[in-house]
Amino acid sequence: MKTVKISLNSIDKVKAFVNDVTKFNTDFDLVSGRYVIDAKSIMGIFSLDLSKAIDLNIHDDDTDEILKVLAPYIVE
């Protein structure tokens, strides 16, 4: 598992992010405080505080290709 910080500060970014992660046959979790939601759930993402960076847990051993696709959302 790998964890990265991402920023989803607009509706268009959220829609593009969900489209990108659904291309992979891997589990993704978004963690904000004590809340953990499925990153493939657009409704779940909108339930989080999107004004700050969110932790994305990628449940896969080979994350190179995933990180390339998700590069526009990664911060820090």
Secondary structure, DSSP 4 states (H G I P E B T S, - for coil): -EEEEE---SHHHHHHHHHHHTTSSSEEEEEETTEEEETT-HHHHHTS-TTS-EEEEEE-S--HHHHHHTGGGB--
